[in-house]
Amino acid sequence: MHQLLRERQYKNLENKLNNKIISAKKYSDEIAILESRDENIEFALETVYAKSV
């Protein structure tokens, strides 16, 4: 589920960039935010998994 949402968010940003709705700078900033969020989610999932073992 998380992966589908993530793919949709990246595709949405790409479409906005291609349609010139957002600038390249804004696109880059938003990608950085999504990547950071993904790293935090992965860390949280790993932590929960480690505690459950």
N, C-alpha and C positions, 0 to 999 in steps of 0.2 A: 504494500500500500504506500509506504513512504517513498519507495523508488518511483512509482507511477506519478505521485504528486511532484516529486523532484523533476522528473522528465518533463512534465507539463509546465512547470515554472520556467525551466530553461528554454523550452520551445516558445513559450509566451514572450520571454525577453528577446529571443532571437527574432521573432516576428515583429516585435516593436522596433527593433533596430533596423531590420530590412525595410520596414514601411516608414522609416524615418520619424517614428513617433517619439523615440528617445535618441539621445546623442550617444556616440561611441563611449564617451566618458561615463555617462549614466549607466550604460550597459555594463561596462567594466566594473563600476562600483557595485551594481546589483549582483553581478556574478560573484564578486568577492564576498558579499553578504551571504548569498546562498551557499557558497563553499564553506564558509565559516559555520553556518548553521548545520550543514551536513556533518562536518567534523564533530560538532558538539553532540549531535544526535547519535553518531556512531560511538563516541566515547561513552555516552549515557547507556546505550544498549550493551556495550562491552562490560560496563560496571555492573549493570543489573545481572547480566549473565554470569559474571565472575562470582557475585554474591550468592547466586542460586546454586552453584556447584558445590 
